[in-house]
Amino acid sequence: MNTNRSMAWLREAVGGIKYPPDRRKVEKELYTHIMQRNRDFLEAGCTERDADEKACEAMGDPVEVRRDLAAIHRPFWGYAAFILRILVIGVFLWALISALRSSPRIVYDLGPLVDENRFTVSGEWRSQDSRIRCGDYTIRLKQTAYGKEKETGESCLLLELRTFTADPFLDPLWFIYQPVLEDSRGLVYPVEQSNSRNLVFTGRRLLFVYLQPGADWAVLTIQGPDGPERLTIRLEEGRA
Amino acid sequence: MDMLILHLLAERDMYGYEMVTELASRSSEVFQLKEGTLYPLLHRLEKEGSVSAYEEKKEGRVRRYYRLTRKGGEKLRERTEAWETYSGAVNAVLCGTPG
């Protein structure tokens, strides 16, 4: 179907509507009408070109229609409605976040997880960035610090791990299965699990190892569903 | 023209093209308005709350139907009364009978 003139008529008629969603809505309605008129002329025996011309003629002066449509569909109201919608969504999100924050299951304490009755942290926390994929979880080694157990005086390495999952049905605080640490000298240590915290889609867990001094690096091995996964840990010279 | 459109919608929900053809056929082709001019009128009625619009797919085409609202019904009644008064007065003058 040849509809060149009809399309030009349509563009002219809706061109004065400055708010795009309104313009598309009106354009769709007028398009349906003018195409219906085209088909009727074709069925009445007109050629495609004649049908196109007659349909435009039946629709009237596009400049006049443009002026009238533009006067009704003022962009101010369209944009005002759009801004109002954004504000409503914003208020809803704000209320949702506030509700989540006040939930007792979610802890927003982002400080170190160390139990101060049990350990003394010596020196600063050292940031690490080593991660592995374990089934539906990503496990990230966030930071390490050296410490001492208050009761025994033994030195230890403290490891903070973050577990992430995008699956809302899984507990983000994934238990670290059979963690073992091996240092650069080939010494193997058992790893113990201490405190943990739950965040939205994120779990935080503190591990500690009684590590002999003198290692340059260590590797933490975790049992994942597809076999052992390894996280490399950089150690400060002259410390553990 | 508002009154005629509202009257058509008082009978059933209609889309623009249907209104144009209905007006032309009922008026024996006297009311052959330029079809594009119907839409500013319909959108104004929608904006003032006299009609509401909804989309419906029929025969494979999505059409925007208009429906008379309660406010539109009241407006139609007022306009019809005013028209009857006016046309009665005109007829009285033309026929030379007192109103």
Chai-1 contact restraints between the chains, C-beta under 6 A:
chainA,res_idxA,chainB,res_idxB,connection_type,confidence,min_distance_angstrom,max_distance_angstrom,comment,restraint_id
A,A13,B,G36,contact,1.0,0.0,6.0,A-B,restraint_1
A,E29,B,R64,contact,1.0,0.0,6.0,A-B,restraint_2
A,H33,B,G16,contact,1.0,0.0,6.0,A-B,restraint_3
A,H33,B,Y17,contact,1.0,0.0,6.0,A-B,restraint_4
A,Q36,B,Y17,contact,1.0,0.0,6.0,A-B,restraint_5
A,A58,B,E35,contact,1.0,0.0,6.0,A-B,restraint_6
A,M59,B,E35,contact,1.0,0.0,6.0,A-B,restraint_7
A,M59,B,G36,contact,1.0,0.0,6.0,A-B,restraint_8
A,G60,B,K34,contact,1.0,0.0,6.0,A-B,restraint_9
A,G60,B,G36,contact,1.0,0.0,6.0,A-B,restraint_10
A,G60,B,T37,contact,1.0,0.0,6.0,A-B,restraint_11
A,V65,B,G36,contact,1.0,0.0,6.0,A-B,restraint_12
A,D68,B,P40,contact,1.0,0.0,6.0,A-B,restraint_13
A,L69,B,P40,contact,1.0,0.0,6.0,A-B,restraint_14
A,I72,B,P40,contact,1.0,0.0,6.0,A-B,restraint_15
A,I72,B,H43,contact,1.0,0.0,6.0,A-B,restraint_16
A,I72,B,R44,contact,1.0,0.0,6.0,A-B,restraint_17
